[in-house]
Amino acid sequence: MSIARIAVLTVLAMIAFAGNSLLCRAALKAPAIDAASFTTIRMVSGALVLWLIVRLTRRSHSGDGNWRSALALFGYAAAFSFAYGSLPAASGALVLFGAVQLTMIGHGLWSGERFQAVQVVGLLMAIAGLVSLLLPGLSAPPLAGALLMVCAGLSWGVYSLRAKGQGDPTRVTAGNFLRTVPMALAVSLVMHDQVSISTAGFWWAVSSGALASALGYAIWYTALPALKATNAAVVQLSVPVIAALGAVVFLDEQLSLRLWLASPVILGGIGLVIAGGRRA
C-alpha cells in the first residue's frame, strides 16, 4: 500500500470518528430524535453495512465477536448517545477520547507495564486536564452528560482491549454490532414513551451507523496494518481536534476558555505517554 493511500485512508477514518460526535450532537440538539432511537438506528445500520462489507470482501473467517464485547460496545454507544443530549460536541469528544486512553493506559499499568518518568508526567497531565475540564463552574460541561461520556469512554476502552487478538477486526466488529441490536431494541422498548423520530433525525442516525461507524471502522482497519502502533496511537489525537473544529463550523458552538486550556493538557499528556512508550 502506498504512503499516499495510507495517509488518505487514515485521514478519512479520523474524520469519520469525529463525525460520530457531530452527527449525534446535531440530531439530539435539535432535537430531531431521542437518544434511545438514535442508538438503535445507529447499531442496526452499522451492523447491516459491516455485514455487507464482510460478505462482499470475503474476509477471513477468523472471529465472529462475542456477547461480552458486544455488551461493552453497546455500553459505549448508549452512553454516548444519552451524553450528547446535553453535552457540546467538542467537550464530548475530548472527554470521550481522554476516558478511552486513560482506560487503556490504566489497564497497562494494572497488567504490570512499567512507565518511564516522562510517561508518568504525561499520565498525571492527562488526568489533571480531564479533572479540570469537569470541575464545577460556569464554563464546565454539564456534569451528567460528562459523566455519561466518561462511561462511554470506559466502555470503548474495555471493548478495544477485548478486541485484541480475536481475529479479523472487521468481521469481529460486524459480529459485535449485530449482537448489540437486541440490546438497543430492548432499551427503546423500555423508553417507548419518549420515542421521537423525525426524518432528519433518522438519517443522522443512519449516517452515524453506516458511514461514521461501519465505513469508518472498515477504513481504519484497512490502514491500521500499515501503521506502526505508536503512529496509530498518535494520529488518534487528531479526533477531538477535528470534532472541535467541526462543532464550530457546522454546529455553531463556542469553545470555552476552559476547553482551550484543558485540550492541550489532556492531549499533550497522552502524547507524552505514547512517546515515552516508544522510546522505552
Legacy VTK file of the C-alpha trace (Angstrom):
# vtk DataFile Version 3.0
C-alpha trace
ASCII
DATASET POLYDATA
POINTS 280 float
0.000 0.000 0.000
1.402 3.391 -1.000
2.127 6.091 1.554
-0.391 8.383 -0.143
-3.160 5.783 0.130
-2.324 5.082 3.777
-2.474 8.819 4.524
-5.819 9.289 2.747
-7.399 6.286 4.473
-6.116 7.430 7.866
-7.471 10.959 7.409
-10.853 9.609 6.274
-11.041 7.329 9.313
-10.252 10.157 11.736
-12.885 12.378 10.084
-15.406 9.539 10.386
-14.658 9.022 14.089
-15.014 12.754 14.769
-18.150 12.782 12.616
-19.915 10.480 15.069
-19.796 13.226 17.708
-21.046 15.865 15.269
-23.879 13.726 13.887
-25.088 12.630 17.315
-24.955 16.129 18.791
-26.709 17.622 15.744
-29.503 15.059 15.989
-30.068 15.411 19.730
-29.556 19.166 19.916
-32.420 19.895 17.526
-33.907 17.597 18.949
-34.637 15.534 15.859
-34.590 12.128 17.567
-34.428 10.657 21.062
-31.207 9.099 22.350
-32.514 5.528 22.567
-33.817 5.559 18.993
-30.583 7.144 17.755
-28.628 4.306 19.380
-30.889 1.628 17.912
-30.830 3.005 14.379
-27.073 3.566 14.569
-26.370 -0.011 15.644
-28.798 -1.572 13.150
-27.460 0.416 10.189
-23.870 -0.177 11.318
-24.470 -3.926 11.613
-26.026 -4.088 8.123
-23.196 -2.204 6.423
-20.479 -4.160 8.240
-22.226 -7.424 7.308
-22.272 -6.331 3.660
-18.583 -5.388 3.794
-17.680 -8.784 5.247
-19.761 -10.627 2.627
-18.617 -8.595 -0.382
-14.926 -8.634 0.520
-14.976 -12.323 1.527
-12.870 -11.609 4.560
-11.157 -14.168 6.769
-13.484 -16.450 8.715
-11.482 -15.913 11.908
-13.504 -14.233 14.646
-17.218 -13.552 14.980
-17.311 -11.406 18.106
-18.850 -12.397 21.423
-21.536 -11.218 23.815
-19.206 -9.681 26.389
-17.535 -7.482 23.801
-20.933 -6.626 22.355
-22.113 -5.525 25.808
-19.109 -3.193 26.103
-19.798 -1.865 22.608
-23.445 -1.239 23.455
-22.478 0.429 26.730
-20.322 2.844 24.749
-22.979 3.550 22.113
-25.845 4.069 24.573
-23.892 6.284 26.994
-22.504 8.228 24.014
-25.994 8.996 22.696
-27.510 9.984 26.036
-24.462 12.130 26.870
-24.906 14.203 23.733
-28.402 15.143 24.796
-26.764 17.884 26.877
-23.052 17.845 26.093
-21.480 20.061 23.380
-19.783 18.099 20.598
-16.289 19.474 21.245
-16.318 18.810 25.003
-17.888 15.412 24.482
-15.247 14.280 22.003
-12.427 15.396 24.307
-13.923 13.697 27.385
-14.587 10.520 25.385
-11.067 10.383 23.975
-9.476 11.117 27.336
-11.520 8.427 29.086
-10.725 5.836 26.404
-6.991 6.488 26.541
-6.848 6.605 30.347
-8.721 3.291 30.493
-6.212 1.638 28.199
-3.231 3.232 29.959
-4.652 2.162 33.326
-5.017 -1.387 32.058
-1.380 -1.363 31.017
-0.319 -0.282 34.496
-2.596 -2.853 36.127
-1.057 -5.550 33.926
2.423 -4.701 35.154
3.629 -2.386 32.392
6.441 -0.161 33.638
6.244 3.538 32.816
9.156 5.837 32.139
9.329 9.124 34.079
8.049 11.089 31.082
5.064 8.735 30.828
4.189 9.285 34.480
4.282 13.048 33.902
2.081 12.631 30.827
-0.423 10.472 32.687
-0.694 12.992 35.520
-1.116 15.811 32.975
-3.933 13.978 31.190
-5.754 13.187 34.435
-5.345 16.773 35.689
-6.624 18.148 32.385
-9.673 15.899 32.413
-10.460 16.736 36.046
-10.061 20.468 35.400
-12.453 20.227 32.482
-15.118 18.554 34.633
-14.787 20.723 37.753
-17.933 22.764 38.547
-18.082 26.265 37.101
-19.876 28.455 34.591
-17.872 27.117 31.648
-17.892 23.483 32.740
-19.764 20.999 30.530
-22.997 19.618 32.043
-21.923 17.165 34.738
-24.496 14.460 33.953
-23.584 14.470 30.275
-19.859 14.499 31.068
-20.164 11.523 33.432
-22.135 9.597 30.817
-19.395 10.331 28.294
-16.779 9.100 30.766
-18.790 5.865 30.981
-18.850 5.726 27.163
-15.073 6.125 27.106
-14.555 3.424 29.733
-16.778 1.062 27.742
-14.966 1.774 24.480
-11.619 1.268 26.201
-12.780 -2.112 27.503
-14.106 -3.017 24.050
-10.799 -2.079 22.417
-8.818 -4.139 24.911
-11.078 -7.157 24.437
-10.832 -6.889 20.638
-7.108 -7.645 20.534
-6.291 -10.994 19.015
-9.909 -12.050 18.360
-9.482 -12.461 14.607
-10.261 -10.321 11.591
-11.185 -6.939 13.142
-13.863 -6.006 10.603
-15.570 -9.381 10.898
-15.348 -9.266 14.697
-16.796 -5.749 14.758
-19.624 -6.829 12.458
-20.492 -9.694 14.787
-20.438 -7.457 17.835
-22.569 -4.784 16.159
-25.129 -7.455 15.270
-25.247 -8.639 18.885
-25.945 -5.093 20.129
-29.165 -4.840 18.111
-31.412 -6.750 20.590
-29.887 -4.731 23.466
-30.658 -1.453 21.711
-34.178 -2.591 20.811
-34.790 -3.542 24.456
-33.799 -0.041 25.647
-36.005 1.569 23.001
-38.897 -0.639 24.095
-38.423 0.318 27.739
-38.316 4.017 26.790
-41.125 3.805 24.208
-42.972 6.721 25.802
-40.056 9.039 24.912
-39.664 7.923 21.306
-39.465 10.843 18.883
-38.024 10.359 15.396
-38.076 12.970 12.630
-36.893 12.308 9.090
-33.740 14.331 9.685
-33.047 12.515 12.954
-33.467 9.138 11.279
-30.939 9.964 8.560
-28.466 11.452 11.023
-28.584 8.182 12.977
-28.219 6.120 9.788
-25.247 8.251 8.744
-23.648 7.743 12.148
-24.077 3.970 11.962
-23.481 3.260 8.286
-20.878 5.900 7.421
-19.115 7.277 10.511
-19.140 3.931 12.353
-19.221 0.995 9.905
-17.288 2.520 6.994
-15.071 4.449 9.416
-14.013 1.258 11.196
-13.563 -0.638 7.912
-11.330 2.129 6.529
-9.338 2.331 9.758
-8.766 -1.421 9.879
-7.555 -1.277 6.264
-4.970 1.397 7.074
-4.004 0.095 10.526
-1.723 -2.802 9.460
0.444 -0.319 7.546
0.847 1.990 10.553
3.252 1.483 13.424
1.461 1.087 16.753
2.838 4.398 18.008
1.842 6.248 14.852
-1.650 4.763 15.044
-1.994 5.983 18.628
-0.627 9.448 17.888
-2.831 10.050 14.857
-5.921 9.462 17.002
-5.015 12.607 18.948
-6.485 14.464 15.974
-10.039 13.186 16.544
-11.045 15.632 19.344
-9.422 18.475 17.371
-11.381 17.613 14.218
-14.578 17.316 16.269
-13.964 20.717 17.890
-13.377 22.410 14.534
-16.441 20.706 13.076
-18.541 21.805 16.054
-17.559 25.426 15.472
-18.186 25.299 11.715
-21.283 23.098 11.495
-22.964 23.362 14.905
-22.109 26.996 15.687
-20.583 26.023 19.041
-18.431 28.441 21.007
-15.305 26.895 22.508
-14.876 27.967 26.134
-11.585 29.135 27.627
-11.659 26.078 29.894
-11.825 23.787 26.855
-8.976 25.694 25.168
-6.820 25.246 28.279
-7.770 21.635 29.046
-7.363 20.302 25.494
-3.580 20.720 25.128
-3.042 19.408 28.673
-5.092 16.234 28.040
-3.850 15.574 24.502
-0.289 16.594 25.345
-0.254 14.311 28.381
-1.475 11.349 26.359
1.085 12.211 23.684
3.864 12.048 26.287
2.669 8.615 27.431
2.713 7.366 23.833
6.100 8.962 23.052
7.621 7.652 26.281
6.427 4.150 25.469
8.021 4.371 22.044
11.392 5.406 23.498
11.175 2.633 26.067
LINES 1 281
280 0 1 2 3 4 5 6 7 8 9 10 11 12 13 14 15 16 17 18 19 20 21 22 23 24 25 26 27 28 29 30 31 32 33 34 35 36 37 38 39 40 41 42 43 44 45 46 47 48 49 50 51 52 53 54 55 56 57 58 59 60 61 62 63 64 65 66 67 68 69 70 71 72 73 74 75 76 77 78 79 80 81 82 83 84 85 86 87 88 89 90 91 92 93 94 95 96 97 98 99 100 101 102 103 104 105 106 107 108 109 110 111 112 113 114 115 116 117 118 119 120 121 122 123 124 125 126 127 128 129 130 131 132 133 134 135 136 137 138 139 140 141 142 143 144 145 146 147 148 149 150 151 152 153 154 155 156 157 158 159 160 161 162 163 164 165 166 167 168 169 170 171 172 173 174 175 176 177 178 179 180 181 182 183 184 185 186 187 188 189 190 191 192 193 194 195 196 197 198 199 200 201 202 203 204 205 206 207 208 209 210 211 212 213 214 215 216 217 218 219 220 221 222 223 224 225 226 227 228 229 230 231 232 233 234 235 236 237 238 239 240 241 242 243 244 245 246 247 248 249 250 251 252 253 254 255 256 257 258 259 260 261 262 263 264 265 266 267 268 269 270 271 272 273 274 275 276 277 278 279
